[in-house]
Amino acid sequence: MRLSLGYSPCPNDTFIFHALSHGLIEAPFRLQVRHEDVETLNQLARLAVLDLTKVSYHAYGHLRDNYCLLHSGGALGRGCGPLVVARQAQGMACLSDQLIAIPGELTTANLLLQLHGQGYQRLKVLSFEEIMPAVARGDVAAGVIIHESRFTYPAYGLVKLLDLGEWWEAETGHPIPLGGILARRSLGEELIGQIDGAIARSLEYAWQHPQQAAAYIADHAQEVDAAVVRQHIELYVNNFSRDLGAEGIAAIEDLFRRAEARGLIPQSTKSLFI
């Protein structure tokens, strides 16, 4: 059986999926892999193009009828949230009527931005790697940055206005749900369970043999500095990536409750999992 799988070229995803996508662990299926940035994956999932896909949790809030969440392979943790950056220090209230760059309409970065205060209406969608240069040029007043950008924004002469992850953790006490792996509900409980287990084994393999994935990660990463790539993996790949557990599930459920209450995602009676 061949299944289509989409994930980003970011180091955390290529680290997790290297062994599974390269046949280094046993699985009762083969994969056709598609690498896309997270917002493209979000939009493809809206069209139900892929059998399995990484998406932002914001996107999953719109996809619960057709897709279920897997326990393994996602990005959720503490101290790893999106940052709001600008050319000079200012309060977030000053941005209420200014243009802010975001890495995608359906990104969790945008959802957290909209949950902060009364939300922000003047938005410009850019690929995540385009945001810092746009802020530095003055094309936008501020930008919400994700991925390895949190390590490199000072090189663009930018300052941090707000860590949306720190705000979320202080507000809720939960870790930050960034992105998860979805499977078509129509694949059925047995196969979805096998997929979930295979992703967990792929991560375990990566932890045991980290150098085997190094070339694959480097070939796809936007940031070529090896130290930044290592920091990225260490920050975004953790025990929640192996299994969300009760703590991770509680964080996702709270995110969805708050987003539904603000009208940012539709109400749904579907369970998170199959």
N, C-alpha and C positions, 0 to 999 in steps of 0.2 A: 504494500500500500504506500502511495506517495502522498504526502501532505505539503501544502504550501505554508511557509513560515516567514513572517516578516519581523525583522528587528533592526535596530539602528546600527550605524558603523561606530558608535561610541565604545570606548574600551570596556565599560562594564558589560555591555551586551555581547561583544565579541569574545570576551573572556568567558562568560557563562556558557555560550553556545558553541564554542570552538569544538569541543570533543564530540558533541552530538551531531553537529553539521558535517564533521569530517569522518564520521563512522568509527570513532575511537571507543565508543561504548555500544553495547547491544541494545537494539530497540526493534519492536515489531512493525516498523514503518521506515520509510525513507523521506528525506526532506528536500524540497525545492525552496532554497533560501532567497529572500529578497531583502536587500539592504536599502533602507530609506530613512530620512530624518523623521523625528518623532511625529511632527505634525502631518507629514505625508502618510505615515502609518495610521494616524488617527482618522484621516479622511478616507483612506482605503477601507478601514474597518467600518466606517459609516456606510460604505457601499457593499459591505460583506464580501470583499474580494478574496481574502485569505482565510485558510482554515485555522491557522494559529498566528497570533500577532502580539507584539509588544505595543501597548498603547499607554497614553496618559490616563490617570484615574479620572480626570475631568471627562475625557472622551468616553470612558467606560460607563459613566453616568448616563450617557445617551444610547448605550449599546446593549443594555441588559436583556432585552427580549431575545436577541439572536446569539449572544455570546455569554459564556460563563468565565469566571476567573479561575486561574490555576493558583495553587499554593506556592509554587516554586518559580524562580527566574526573574522576579520583579525587583524594583528599586524602592525601598522604604527604609527609613532610618532616622537618626538624629544628627543634627549639625550638617545636613546636606541639602538644605532648601534653596530655592531660587533667591537671588539677590536683586534689589533695585539699585541701579547705579546711575550716576550723573556726573557732569563735569565739575560741579561744586556742591558743597554741603547745603542742604535745605530740608525743611520739613516735608513730610509726605502730603500735608494739606496743600502745599504750594503746587502740587501736581494735579489737583482736581480738575483744572481746565486746560492742562497742557498735554502735548502729544507724548505718549509713552510707547516705546517699541516693545512688542511681546513676541515670543518665539512660536506663536500659533494660537488660534482662537480656542482650540480644544485642549491646550496644554494645561497641566496642573498648575504651572507657573501663573497662567492667566486666572485660573479659578481662585488660587490663593490671593492674587491681587484684588479680585472682585469681592472676596470675602472680607478683605481688610477695610475698615472704615465703611464708607457708603459705596465703595467701588469707584472705578475710573472709566470714563466713557470714551475719551479720545485716544484711540489705540491705532498703532501701525504694525501690521504683521510682517516680520522679517525672519529669514532663516537665522538660527541661533548664532551662527558665526558672523553674521552681518550686523548684529546689534551693537556691539562695542564700537566698531568703527563709525556707525551712524550717530551714536551718542557723542563720540569724540569730535566729529565734524560739526555737531550742532544741528543735525537734521531733525533730531527729536530732543525733547527736554530730558528724558530719562529712558532707561531700558531695563527690562527684566531679563536677567541672564541665568543660564543653566549650564549643566555639564561642566567641562573643564574651564569654562569662562570664569568660574568663581576663583580660580587660582591665578588668572592672567590679567584681570581687569586693571590692576594698578599700572601695568605697562602701557596702557592707553591713556594714562593721566586721569583716570576716573576714581570717584570715591563712592563708598557704599552709603546709601541712604537708609536701607532697611533690609534685614535678612528675614524674608518671609517665612523661612523655616523656624527661626528663633521665635518669631511672633506666633506662629501656629503652636509650637510646643508650649510656650508660656500661656497661651489662650486655652489650650485643651488638655495639656499634659500628655498628649499622644506623640508618637513618632510621626514623621512626615510621609504620607503616601504619595509617591511621585508617579511611578508607572508599574503596570502589571502585565502579565501574559494572559491572553484570552484564547479560548477555544470555541469553535462553533458548538452550540448546544446539540446540534443534530448529529455530531460525531458519536454521541452516546457515552454513558457513564464509564463503561469498561475501558474503551480506548482512551478517553480523557484521563482516566486514572493512570494508564500506562504512559501517556505523554508526560504527565506531571512527574512521575517517578523517573523518567528518562532525563528530564531537565535537571532534577536534583542530582542525579548521578553525574551528569555533565559538569555541574558546578564542583562536585567533590573531586572529579578528575582534574579540573583546572587548578584547584587548590593543592592537589598532590603533585602536579606536574606543571607548574606555572610557566616554565620556559618554553614548553611545547607550543603555547598559543602566542608567543611573543611576536613572531613575524606576521601572523594573521592580524593581530591587534594593530601593529604598526602600519600595515598596508591600508587599513581602513580609517585610522584615527585622523581627526582634523588637526590635533596638536601633536607635533613630532617629538617634542622634548620628552625623553624617557622618564624623567622624574615626575613630570606632570601626569603622564599616563599612569604611572604607578600610584600617585596620589588619587587619581580619579577612581581607579579600581578599588583601592583601599577604602575610599569614602562610600562608594555606591554599592559595593558587593559585600554583604554581611550575612549574618544568620537569618535575617528576614528574607534574603534571597533564596536560601535553602527551603524555608518554610515560614509563611506569614505568622503562624501561631495565633493564639488568642489576642495578644497585644496588637499585632498588625491588623487583624480583622476588625478589632474595636476601632482602630484609627480610621480605617476605610469607611466603616459604617457611620462614624461621626462626621466625616467629611461629606458623605452623601446626605445625611440628615440636614446639615447646615446649608448645603448647596440647594437642596430641594426647598427648604424654607425660604430661601432668597429667590427662588424661581430661576436658578442658574442651570439646573438639570431637571428633566421631567420626573415625576413620581413613577415608581415602579413597584410591583408586587413580586417581581422575580428575585429569587435568592442569588447571592453573589456567586455561589458554586453550583455545580451540577447536582 
